[in-house]
Amino acid sequence: MASPPPWSPGDVLWRKLRPGLHHLGTITEVWHDGGRWMVRYEHGVRERKTDIAPADEMYKAGPQMRPV
């Protein structure tokens, strides 16, 4: 675990789930699972949901941008 985490709690990022479906979420937790960085993020408009994803699936800019 030589590199620092790519994101911090409070960062607002995108995650592409499949073509045409993206989450815009707020990072609530970042950790290293021994092989890669993981994030927990909250998303949703009508109700707040929480998901976990590899940090490299998160995007800094909107859905049309490349991964950061």
PDB file of N, CA, C and O in Angstrom:
ATOM      1  N   MET A   1       0.838  -1.177   0.000  1.00  0.00           N
ATOM      2  CA  MET A   1       0.000   0.000   0.000  1.00  0.00           C
ATOM      3  C   MET A   1       0.888   1.246   0.000  1.00  0.00           C
ATOM      4  O   MET A   1       0.866   2.031   0.948  1.00  0.00           O
ATOM      5  N   ALA A   2       1.660   1.419  -1.057  1.00  0.00           N
ATOM      6  CA  ALA A   2       2.606   2.517  -1.135  1.00  0.00           C
ATOM      7  C   ALA A   2       1.950   3.828  -1.557  1.00  0.00           C
ATOM      8  O   ALA A   2       2.376   4.896  -1.117  1.00  0.00           O
ATOM      9  N   SER A   3       0.935   3.767  -2.388  1.00  0.00           N
ATOM     10  CA  SER A   3       0.317   4.998  -2.885  1.00  0.00           C
ATOM     11  C   SER A   3      -0.771   5.474  -1.926  1.00  0.00           C
ATOM     12  O   SER A   3      -1.413   4.671  -1.250  1.00  0.00           O
ATOM     13  N   PRO A   4      -0.969   6.800  -1.877  1.00  0.00           N
ATOM     14  CA  PRO A   4      -2.050   7.324  -1.036  1.00  0.00           C
ATOM     15  C   PRO A   4      -3.405   7.028  -1.670  1.00  0.00           C
ATOM     16  O   PRO A   4      -3.468   6.749  -2.867  1.00  0.00           O
ATOM     17  N   PRO A   5      -4.473   7.080  -0.913  1.00  0.00           N
ATOM     18  CA  PRO A   5      -5.795   6.828  -1.490  1.00  0.00           C
ATOM     19  C   PRO A   5      -6.126   7.879  -2.544  1.00  0.00           C
ATOM     20  O   PRO A   5      -5.761   9.044  -2.391  1.00  0.00           O
ATOM     21  N   PRO A   6      -6.818   7.474  -3.618  1.00  0.00           N
ATOM     22  CA  PRO A   6      -7.115   8.421  -4.698  1.00  0.00           C
ATOM     23  C   PRO A   6      -8.204   9.421  -4.346  1.00  0.00           C
ATOM     24  O   PRO A   6      -8.271  10.481  -4.968  1.00  0.00           O
ATOM     25  N   TRP A   7      -9.057   9.126  -3.377  1.00  0.00           N
ATOM     26  CA  TRP A   7     -10.180   9.997  -3.018  1.00  0.00           C
ATOM     27  C   TRP A   7     -10.212  10.177  -1.515  1.00  0.00           C
ATOM     28  O   TRP A   7      -9.556   9.446  -0.774  1.00  0.00           O
ATOM     29  N   SER A   8     -10.978  11.153  -1.075  1.00  0.00           N
ATOM     30  CA  SER A   8     -11.133  11.428   0.353  1.00  0.00           C
ATOM     31  C   SER A   8     -12.616  11.485   0.707  1.00  0.00           C
ATOM     32  O   SER A   8     -13.440  11.799  -0.152  1.00  0.00           O
ATOM     33  N   PRO A   9     -12.966  11.187   1.951  1.00  0.00           N
ATOM     34  CA  PRO A   9     -14.358  11.364   2.364  1.00  0.00           C
ATOM     35  C   PRO A   9     -14.802  12.807   2.080  1.00  0.00           C
ATOM     36  O   PRO A   9     -14.071  13.764   2.335  1.00  0.00           O
ATOM     37  N   GLY A  10     -16.000  12.926   1.557  1.00  0.00           N
ATOM     38  CA  GLY A  10     -16.536  14.236   1.199  1.00  0.00           C
ATOM     39  C   GLY A  10     -16.429  14.551  -0.280  1.00  0.00           C
ATOM     40  O   GLY A  10     -17.140  15.427  -0.772  1.00  0.00           O
ATOM     41  N   ASP A  11     -15.541  13.845  -1.017  1.00  0.00           N
ATOM     42  CA  ASP A  11     -15.436  14.055  -2.460  1.00  0.00           C
ATOM     43  C   ASP A  11     -16.747  13.634  -3.130  1.00  0.00           C
ATOM     44  O   ASP A  11     -17.337  12.617  -2.765  1.00  0.00           O
ATOM     45  N   VAL A  12     -17.194  14.415  -4.102  1.00  0.00           N
ATOM     46  CA  VAL A  12     -18.399  14.099  -4.864  1.00  0.00           C
ATOM     47  C   VAL A  12     -17.950  13.603  -6.237  1.00  0.00           C
ATOM     48  O   VAL A  12     -17.323  14.345  -6.993  1.00  0.00           O
ATOM     49  N   LEU A  13     -18.273  12.339  -6.560  1.00  0.00           N
ATOM     50  CA  LEU A  13     -17.760  11.682  -7.754  1.00  0.00           C
ATOM     51  C   LEU A  13     -18.855  10.933  -8.494  1.00  0.00           C
ATOM     52  O   LEU A  13     -19.933  10.689  -7.952  1.00  0.00           O
ATOM     53  N   TRP A  14     -18.568  10.573  -9.733  1.00  0.00           N
ATOM     54  CA  TRP A  14     -19.456   9.775 -10.567  1.00  0.00           C
ATOM     55  C   TRP A  14     -18.982   8.337 -10.600  1.00  0.00           C
ATOM     56  O   TRP A  14     -17.792   8.069 -10.432  1.00  0.00           O
ATOM     57  N   ARG A  15     -19.902   7.410 -10.813  1.00  0.00           N
ATOM     58  CA  ARG A  15     -19.568   6.001 -11.055  1.00  0.00           C
ATOM     59  C   ARG A  15     -20.476   5.499 -12.169  1.00  0.00           C
ATOM     60  O   ARG A  15     -21.700   5.595 -12.078  1.00  0.00           O
ATOM     61  N   LYS A  16     -19.861   4.960 -13.230  1.00  0.00           N
ATOM     62  CA  LYS A  16     -20.629   4.398 -14.343  1.00  0.00           C
ATOM     63  C   LYS A  16     -21.001   2.961 -14.008  1.00  0.00           C
ATOM     64  O   LYS A  16     -20.127   2.129 -13.762  1.00  0.00           O
ATOM     65  N   LEU A  17     -22.296   2.671 -13.999  1.00  0.00           N
ATOM     66  CA  LEU A  17     -22.771   1.328 -13.690  1.00  0.00           C
ATOM     67  C   LEU A  17     -22.945   0.505 -14.966  1.00  0.00           C
ATOM     68  O   LEU A  17     -22.572  -0.667 -15.016  1.00  0.00           O
ATOM     69  N   ARG A  18     -23.514   1.128 -15.988  1.00  0.00           N
ATOM     70  CA  ARG A  18     -23.674   0.532 -17.315  1.00  0.00           C
ATOM     71  C   ARG A  18     -24.006   1.689 -18.255  1.00  0.00           C
ATOM     72  O   ARG A  18     -24.278   2.790 -17.778  1.00  0.00           O
ATOM     73  N   PRO A  19     -23.995   1.482 -19.564  1.00  0.00           N
ATOM     74  CA  PRO A  19     -24.282   2.594 -20.474  1.00  0.00           C
ATOM     75  C   PRO A  19     -25.600   3.286 -20.123  1.00  0.00           C
ATOM     76  O   PRO A  19     -26.650   2.652 -20.021  1.00  0.00           O
ATOM     77  N   GLY A  20     -25.513   4.583 -19.945  1.00  0.00           N
ATOM     78  CA  GLY A  20     -26.699   5.371 -19.647  1.00  0.00           C
ATOM     79  C   GLY A  20     -27.093   5.433 -18.188  1.00  0.00           C
ATOM     80  O   GLY A  20     -28.028   6.157 -17.846  1.00  0.00           O
ATOM     81  N   LEU A  21     -26.416   4.697 -17.306  1.00  0.00           N
ATOM     82  CA  LEU A  21     -26.750   4.712 -15.882  1.00  0.00           C
ATOM     83  C   LEU A  21     -25.504   5.037 -15.065  1.00  0.00           C
ATOM     84  O   LEU A  21     -24.521   4.296 -15.075  1.00  0.00           O
ATOM     85  N   HIS A  22     -25.570   6.158 -14.361  1.00  0.00           N
ATOM     86  CA  HIS A  22     -24.460   6.621 -13.528  1.00  0.00           C
ATOM     87  C   HIS A  22     -24.983   6.999 -12.157  1.00  0.00           C
ATOM     88  O   HIS A  22     -26.137   7.401 -12.006  1.00  0.00           O
ATOM     89  N   HIS A  23     -24.132   6.868 -11.169  1.00  0.00           N
ATOM     90  CA  HIS A  23     -24.423   7.388  -9.841  1.00  0.00           C
ATOM     91  C   HIS A  23     -23.589   8.640  -9.655  1.00  0.00           C
ATOM     92  O   HIS A  23     -22.436   8.683 -10.083  1.00  0.00           O
ATOM     93  N   LEU A  24     -24.147   9.650  -9.030  1.00  0.00           N
ATOM     94  CA  LEU A  24     -23.385  10.787  -8.524  1.00  0.00           C
ATOM     95  C   LEU A  24     -23.447  10.644  -7.021  1.00  0.00           C
ATOM     96  O   LEU A  24     -24.512  10.772  -6.417  1.00  0.00           O
ATOM     97  N   GLY A  25     -22.307  10.381  -6.420  1.00  0.00           N
ATOM     98  CA  GLY A  25     -22.314  10.077  -4.999  1.00  0.00           C
ATOM     99  C   GLY A  25     -21.258  10.825  -4.222  1.00  0.00           C
ATOM    100  O   GLY A  25     -20.325  11.395  -4.788  1.00  0.00           O
ATOM    101  N   THR A  26     -21.422  10.812  -2.913  1.00  0.00           N
ATOM    102  CA  THR A  26     -20.481  11.440  -1.996  1.00  0.00           C
ATOM    103  C   THR A  26     -19.729  10.348  -1.251  1.00  0.00           C
ATOM    104  O   THR A  26     -20.337   9.484  -0.621  1.00  0.00           O
ATOM    105  N   ILE A  27     -18.411  10.392  -1.327  1.00  0.00           N
ATOM    106  CA  ILE A  27     -17.567   9.402  -0.654  1.00  0.00           C
ATOM    107  C   ILE A  27     -17.702   9.587   0.855  1.00  0.00           C
ATOM    108  O   ILE A  27     -17.563  10.697   1.369  1.00  0.00           O
ATOM    109  N   THR A  28     -17.976   8.487   1.559  1.00  0.00           N
ATOM    110  CA  THR A  28     -18.082   8.540   3.014  1.00  0.00           C
ATOM    111  C   THR A  28     -16.949   7.803   3.707  1.00  0.00           C
ATOM    112  O   THR A  28     -16.684   8.045   4.884  1.00  0.00           O
ATOM    113  N   GLU A  29     -16.271   6.899   2.985  1.00  0.00           N
ATOM    114  CA  GLU A  29     -15.191   6.110   3.587  1.00  0.00           C
ATOM    115  C   GLU A  29     -14.270   5.608   2.487  1.00  0.00           C
ATOM    116  O   GLU A  29     -14.727   5.266   1.396  1.00  0.00           O
ATOM    117  N   VAL A  30     -12.972   5.562   2.772  1.00  0.00           N
ATOM    118  CA  VAL A  30     -11.965   5.037   1.841  1.00  0.00           C
ATOM    119  C   VAL A  30     -11.084   4.069   2.623  1.00  0.00           C
ATOM    120  O   VAL A  30     -10.647   4.386   3.729  1.00  0.00           O
ATOM    121  N   TRP A  31     -10.816   2.880   2.054  1.00  0.00           N
ATOM    122  CA  TRP A  31      -9.927   1.923   2.721  1.00  0.00           C
ATOM    123  C   TRP A  31      -9.242   1.058   1.673  1.00  0.00           C
ATOM    124  O   TRP A  31      -9.655   1.012   0.515  1.00  0.00           O
ATOM    125  N   HIS A  32      -8.191   0.375   2.102  1.00  0.00           N
ATOM    126  CA  HIS A  32      -7.448  -0.533   1.240  1.00  0.00           C
ATOM    127  C   HIS A  32      -7.753  -1.951   1.686  1.00  0.00           C
ATOM    128  O   HIS A  32      -7.592  -2.287   2.860  1.00  0.00           O
ATOM    129  N   ASP A  33      -8.195  -2.785   0.747  1.00  0.00           N
ATOM    130  CA  ASP A  33      -8.598  -4.152   1.117  1.00  0.00           C
ATOM    131  C   ASP A  33      -7.457  -5.154   0.970  1.00  0.00           C
ATOM    132  O   ASP A  33      -7.689  -6.363   0.990  1.00  0.00           O
ATOM    133  N   GLY A  34      -6.229  -4.663   0.823  1.00  0.00           N
ATOM    134  CA  GLY A  34      -5.074  -5.536   0.653  1.00  0.00           C
ATOM    135  C   GLY A  34      -4.634  -5.636  -0.789  1.00  0.00           C
ATOM    136  O   GLY A  34      -3.484  -5.979  -1.063  1.00  0.00           O
ATOM    137  N   GLY A  35      -5.527  -5.344  -1.715  1.00  0.00           N
ATOM    138  CA  GLY A  35      -5.189  -5.401  -3.137  1.00  0.00           C
ATOM    139  C   GLY A  35      -5.514  -4.135  -3.901  1.00  0.00           C
ATOM    140  O   GLY A  35      -4.905  -3.854  -4.933  1.00  0.00           O
ATOM    141  N   ARG A  36      -6.483  -3.360  -3.394  1.00  0.00           N
ATOM    142  CA  ARG A  36      -6.900  -2.136  -4.096  1.00  0.00           C
ATOM    143  C   ARG A  36      -7.634  -1.215  -3.133  1.00  0.00           C
ATOM    144  O   ARG A  36      -8.070  -1.626  -2.057  1.00  0.00           O
ATOM    145  N   TRP A  37      -7.757   0.042  -3.549  1.00  0.00           N
ATOM    146  CA  TRP A  37      -8.512   1.018  -2.783  1.00  0.00           C
ATOM    147  C   TRP A  37      -9.995   0.826  -3.032  1.00  0.00           C
ATOM    148  O   TRP A  37     -10.415   0.599  -4.166  1.00  0.00           O
ATOM    149  N   MET A  38     -10.785   0.915  -1.977  1.00  0.00           N
ATOM    150  CA  MET A  38     -12.238   0.784  -2.048  1.00  0.00           C
ATOM    151  C   MET A  38     -12.868   2.045  -1.465  1.00  0.00           C
ATOM    152  O   MET A  38     -12.269   2.734  -0.640  1.00  0.00           O
ATOM    153  N   VAL A  39     -14.085   2.330  -1.912  1.00  0.00           N
ATOM    154  CA  VAL A  39     -14.812   3.473  -1.366  1.00  0.00           C
ATOM    155  C   VAL A  39     -16.230   3.065  -1.008  1.00  0.00           C
ATOM    156  O   VAL A  39     -16.810   2.177  -1.633  1.00  0.00           O
ATOM    157  N   ARG A  40     -16.771   3.708  -0.016  1.00  0.00           N
ATOM    158  CA  ARG A  40     -18.202   3.631   0.301  1.00  0.00           C
ATOM    159  C   ARG A  40     -18.745   5.005  -0.060  1.00  0.00           C
ATOM    160  O   ARG A  40     -18.172   6.028   0.314  1.00  0.00           O
ATOM    161  N   TYR A  41     -19.857   5.018  -0.791  1.00  0.00           N
ATOM    162  CA  TYR A  41     -20.431   6.301  -1.192  1.00  0.00           C
ATOM    163  C   TYR A  41     -21.940   6.280  -1.066  1.00  0.00           C
ATOM    164  O   TYR A  41     -22.579   5.236  -1.194  1.00  0.00           O
ATOM    165  N   GLU A  42     -22.499   7.457  -0.812  1.00  0.00           N
ATOM    166  CA  GLU A  42     -23.944   7.637  -0.724  1.00  0.00           C
ATOM    167  C   GLU A  42     -24.437   8.280  -2.006  1.00  0.00           C
ATOM    168  O   GLU A  42     -23.766   9.142  -2.573  1.00  0.00           O
ATOM    169  N   HIS A  43     -25.620   7.858  -2.467  1.00  0.00           N
ATOM    170  CA  HIS A  43     -26.206   8.416  -3.680  1.00  0.00           C
ATOM    171  C   HIS A  43     -27.714   8.331  -3.578  1.00  0.00           C
ATOM    172  O   HIS A  43     -28.247   7.710  -2.658  1.00  0.00           O
ATOM    173  N   GLY A  44     -28.389   8.942  -4.503  1.00  0.00           N
ATOM    174  CA  GLY A  44     -29.846   8.878  -4.546  1.00  0.00           C
ATOM    175  C   GLY A  44     -30.490  10.233  -4.342  1.00  0.00           C
ATOM    176  O   GLY A  44     -29.974  11.087  -3.621  1.00  0.00           O
ATOM    177  N   VAL A  45     -31.624  10.410  -4.989  1.00  0.00           N
ATOM    178  CA  VAL A  45     -32.352  11.668  -4.884  1.00  0.00           C
ATOM    179  C   VAL A  45     -33.541  11.502  -3.944  1.00  0.00           C
ATOM    180  O   VAL A  45     -33.679  12.239  -2.968  1.00  0.00           O
ATOM    181  N   ARG A  46     -34.380  10.549  -4.239  1.00  0.00           N
ATOM    182  CA  ARG A  46     -35.581  10.350  -3.403  1.00  0.00           C
ATOM    183  C   ARG A  46     -35.248   9.697  -2.074  1.00  0.00           C
ATOM    184  O   ARG A  46     -35.826  10.040  -1.043  1.00  0.00           O
ATOM    185  N   GLU A  47     -34.316   8.759  -2.100  1.00  0.00           N
ATOM    186  CA  GLU A  47     -33.861   8.132  -0.864  1.00  0.00           C
ATOM    187  C   GLU A  47     -32.360   7.938  -0.966  1.00  0.00           C
ATOM    188  O   GLU A  47     -31.828   7.665  -2.042  1.00  0.00           O
ATOM    189  N   ARG A  48     -31.687   8.081   0.158  1.00  0.00           N
ATOM    190  CA  ARG A  48     -30.230   7.921   0.179  1.00  0.00           C
ATOM    191  C   ARG A  48     -29.899   6.439   0.244  1.00  0.00           C
ATOM    192  O   ARG A  48     -30.448   5.701   1.062  1.00  0.00           O
ATOM    193  N   LYS A  49     -28.995   6.015  -0.630  1.00  0.00           N
ATOM    194  CA  LYS A  49     -28.520   4.628  -0.637  1.00  0.00           C
ATOM    195  C   LYS A  49     -27.014   4.654  -0.463  1.00  0.00           C
ATOM    196  O   LYS A  49     -26.361   5.654  -0.762  1.00  0.00           O
ATOM    197  N   THR A  50     -26.467   3.553   0.022  1.00  0.00           N
ATOM    198  CA  THR A  50     -25.028   3.428   0.206  1.00  0.00           C
ATOM    199  C   THR A  50     -24.537   2.222  -0.579  1.00  0.00           C
ATOM    200  O   THR A  50     -25.119   1.140  -0.497  1.00  0.00           O
ATOM    201  N   ASP A  51     -23.459   2.410  -1.343  1.00  0.00           N
ATOM    202  CA  ASP A  51     -22.837   1.330  -2.103  1.00  0.00           C
ATOM    203  C   ASP A  51     -21.342   1.330  -1.859  1.00  0.00           C
ATOM    204  O   ASP A  51     -20.766   2.322  -1.411  1.00  0.00           O
ATOM    205  N   ILE A  52     -20.724   0.195  -2.163  1.00  0.00           N
ATOM    206  CA  ILE A  52     -19.274   0.031  -2.074  1.00  0.00           C
ATOM    207  C   ILE A  52     -18.767  -0.291  -3.467  1.00  0.00           C
ATOM    208  O   ILE A  52     -19.389  -1.065  -4.195  1.00  0.00           O
ATOM    209  N   ALA A  53     -17.618   0.311  -3.849  1.00  0.00           N
ATOM    210  CA  ALA A  53     -17.041   0.089  -5.174  1.00  0.00           C
ATOM    211  C   ALA A  53     -15.530   0.243  -5.115  1.00  0.00           C
ATOM    212  O   ALA A  53     -15.007   0.905  -4.219  1.00  0.00           O
ATOM    213  N   PRO A  54     -14.820  -0.369  -6.073  1.00  0.00           N
ATOM    214  CA  PRO A  54     -13.389  -0.087  -6.190  1.00  0.00           C
ATOM    215  C   PRO A  54     -13.198   1.398  -6.509  1.00  0.00           C
ATOM    216  O   PRO A  54     -13.950   1.967  -7.300  1.00  0.00           O
ATOM    217  N   ALA A  55     -12.206   2.013  -5.902  1.00  0.00           N
ATOM    218  CA  ALA A  55     -11.976   3.446  -6.100  1.00  0.00           C
ATOM    219  C   ALA A  55     -11.688   3.792  -7.554  1.00  0.00           C
ATOM    220  O   ALA A  55     -11.988   4.904  -7.989  1.00  0.00           O
ATOM    221  N   ASP A  56     -11.110   2.864  -8.317  1.00  0.00           N
ATOM    222  CA  ASP A  56     -10.795   3.184  -9.712  1.00  0.00           C
ATOM    223  C   ASP A  56     -12.019   3.199 -10.626  1.00  0.00           C
ATOM    224  O   ASP A  56     -11.891   3.512 -11.809  1.00  0.00           O
ATOM    225  N   GLU A  57     -13.199   2.867 -10.104  1.00  0.00           N
ATOM    226  CA  GLU A  57     -14.433   2.980 -10.880  1.00  0.00           C
ATOM    227  C   GLU A  57     -15.085   4.353 -10.729  1.00  0.00           C
ATOM    228  O   GLU A  57     -16.092   4.636 -11.379  1.00  0.00           O
ATOM    229  N   MET A  58     -14.521   5.199  -9.885  1.00  0.00           N
ATOM    230  CA  MET A  58     -15.103   6.514  -9.636  1.00  0.00           C
ATOM    231  C   MET A  58     -14.481   7.543 -10.578  1.00  0.00           C
ATOM    232  O   MET A  58     -13.297   7.461 -10.905  1.00  0.00           O
ATOM    233  N   TYR A  59     -15.287   8.507 -11.009  1.00  0.00           N
ATOM    234  CA  TYR A  59     -14.874   9.549 -11.940  1.00  0.00           C
ATOM    235  C   TYR A  59     -14.974  10.900 -11.263  1.00  0.00           C
ATOM    236  O   TYR A  59     -15.873  11.150 -10.460  1.00  0.00           O
ATOM    237  N   LYS A  60     -14.015  11.781 -11.610  1.00  0.00           N
ATOM    238  CA  LYS A  60     -14.008  13.109 -11.030  1.00  0.00           C
ATOM    239  C   LYS A  60     -15.014  14.038 -11.703  1.00  0.00           C
ATOM    240  O   LYS A  60     -15.644  14.853 -11.029  1.00  0.00           O
ATOM    241  N   ALA A  61     -15.174  13.929 -13.015  1.00  0.00           N
ATOM    242  CA  ALA A  61     -16.080  14.815 -13.755  1.00  0.00           C
ATOM    243  C   ALA A  61     -17.275  13.994 -14.231  1.00  0.00           C
ATOM    244  O   ALA A  61     -17.376  12.803 -13.933  1.00  0.00           O
ATOM    245  N   GLY A  62     -18.175  14.632 -14.969  1.00  0.00           N
ATOM    246  CA  GLY A  62     -19.410  13.984 -15.409  1.00  0.00           C
ATOM    247  C   GLY A  62     -19.213  12.718 -16.209  1.00  0.00           C
ATOM    248  O   GLY A  62     -18.080  12.364 -16.533  1.00  0.00           O
ATOM    249  N   PRO A  63     -20.289  12.030 -16.533  1.00  0.00           N
ATOM    250  CA  PRO A  63     -20.241  10.719 -17.170  1.00  0.00           C
ATOM    251  C   PRO A  63     -19.550  10.676 -18.513  1.00  0.00           C
ATOM    252  O   PRO A  63     -19.126   9.598 -18.930  1.00  0.00           O
ATOM    253  N   GLN A  64     -19.413  11.777 -19.209  1.00  0.00           N
ATOM    254  CA  GLN A  64     -18.781  11.767 -20.532  1.00  0.00           C
ATOM    255  C   GLN A  64     -17.258  11.786 -20.441  1.00  0.00           C
ATOM    256  O   GLN A  64     -16.584  11.665 -21.464  1.00  0.00           O
ATOM    257  N   MET A  65     -16.708  11.934 -19.254  1.00  0.00           N
ATOM    258  CA  MET A  65     -15.265  12.049 -19.091  1.00  0.00           C
ATOM    259  C   MET A  65     -14.614  10.682 -18.884  1.00  0.00           C
ATOM    260  O   MET A  65     -15.287   9.704 -18.557  1.00  0.00           O
ATOM    261  N   ARG A  66     -13.325  10.630 -19.075  1.00  0.00           N
ATOM    262  CA  ARG A  66     -12.564   9.404 -18.836  1.00  0.00           C
ATOM    263  C   ARG A  66     -12.304   9.242 -17.340  1.00  0.00           C
ATOM    264  O   ARG A  66     -12.406  10.217 -16.596  1.00  0.00           O
ATOM    265  N   PRO A  67     -11.970   8.030 -16.881  1.00  0.00           N
ATOM    266  CA  PRO A  67     -11.658   7.850 -15.449  1.00  0.00           C
ATOM    267  C   PRO A  67     -10.435   8.666 -15.056  1.00  0.00           C
ATOM    268  O   PRO A  67      -9.531   8.864 -15.868  1.00  0.00           O
ATOM    269  N   VAL A  68     -10.404   9.132 -13.833  1.00  0.00           N
ATOM    270  CA  VAL A  68      -9.251   9.878 -13.324  1.00  0.00           C
ATOM    271  C   VAL A  68      -8.408   8.930 -12.503  1.00  0.00           C
ATOM    272  O   VAL A  68      -7.375   9.329 -11.965  1.00  0.00           O
TER     273      VAL A  68
END
